[in-house]
Amino acid sequence: MRYVEASPCAALAPYVQCYWALETSGAAPAGVHRVLPDGCLDILVDLTGGVGLHVVGAMRTAEVVPLSARAAFVAVRFRPGGAQPFLRLPLLELTDAKVALGDLWPREAREWRERLAEAPGTAARFALLERLLLGRLSGGEADVGVRHAVDLILGARGQVPVRSLEGVMGVGARQVERRFHAAVGLSPKVLCRIARMQHAVELSRRLEGAEWALAAGYYDQAHQVREFRALMGLTPGAYVRERAQVGFVQSSREAGA
């Protein structure tokens, strides 16, 4: 299995986390993979047997997905809150969902499908996705207050009192929640929990036990176990064992690129 990523241009960096591609060789069954919530939304291009375009909304819990022995994808992974200027609808409508891009952009989806089918290879598809996004961005507006709040949450690895976001955004608690649901598809509390879990994943290669839980920002090991079960469907120990056996498709290091 081969997984690669590429960074966006400067104009798209506030919105796009990366472009990514995944391809399985067909030498052996690829099995199933656990996709962890990361606060991001993806536009997924399935090149297996044609060109299929889907929007995969932000996830609140992990999903175990089958991956065939012959699969090929390229995709745009948006930063949390980065997709709204392109999709131009409340992103809560897409949370935990997979929607055909043609249902949202009938005309643009046809153009994207035709042009991506003609692009010769991964690098060309990444470049084409970037040009298409730049064209779609014109006229879209980001919620600057939410962007600042998201940057604060991610920079602090989820260790942010949700009440403090009211001061950052200059609005009350209800408006913070409403604007996060529209621009991110998640509540600020859920994004904080996901950011902390993602930090714990990063630390899992060098720490374990109580030291791991405390370094990741959990009160204790019991707190970490509850959060991992709620977000991943696994205990911390089971996550480490599963990662060692099958890897994860959201990271080039895990996927063996």
C-alpha positions, 0 to 999 in steps of 0.5 A: 500500500502506498500513501503520499501527501503534498502541501497546498499553495500559499493561497490555499494553505489557510483552508487545505491541510494537504492533498493525499493519494492512496493506492493498493498494489493488488498483491494481497487483500488490503483488509480493513482500516480504522479511520480516526476522527481528525476534525477534517473534511475530505473531497475524495476522488475514487479512481477505482474503475472510473472517477467517483467524487464524494465529500466525506464530512467531519467524523465524531467517531472512528470508522472501520472501512474495507479497503480492496486489494485494488484501490486508488484514491486522490483527495483534498483534506481540508483543515477543520473549518477550511471547507466551508468557503468552498462548499458554501453550506452549513457543514453540520449537514455533512458530519458523519456522512459521505455525499456525492459531490454531484449532489452539491455541485452538479456542474462542477462535479462533471467538470472535475470528473472529466478532467481528473480522468484525463490527468496523467498520474498523482502529481498531475491530479494534485495540481489539477485539484489545486487549480479547481479549488482556486477557481472555486474559492473566488467569492467564498468567505471564511468565518475568521472568528472560527478560524482563530478559535480552531487555530487556538484549539489545535495549537493547544492540542485541545487543552482549551477551556471552551468558555474562553472561545467566547472572548476569542470570537467576541460572541456568547456561548450559543453563537460560538456553538452555532458558528462552529457547527456551520464552519467546522461541522463539530462543536468546539468541545468535540474538536478539543477532544479530537485534537487531544486524541490526535496528540495522544496518537502522536505520543503513543510511539514513545510513551505508555501507561500513566505517563502517556495519559498525562502527557497527552492532557488526560486527567489519568489513565481512566480518563484516557481509556474512556475518551479512546473508547468513545472516539476510536472504539478501542482502548489505548492498548488495543489501539497500539496493538492494532496499529502495529498489525495493520497500520493506518491510512491517514499517515504516510508513516503508518501506511508504509509509503 
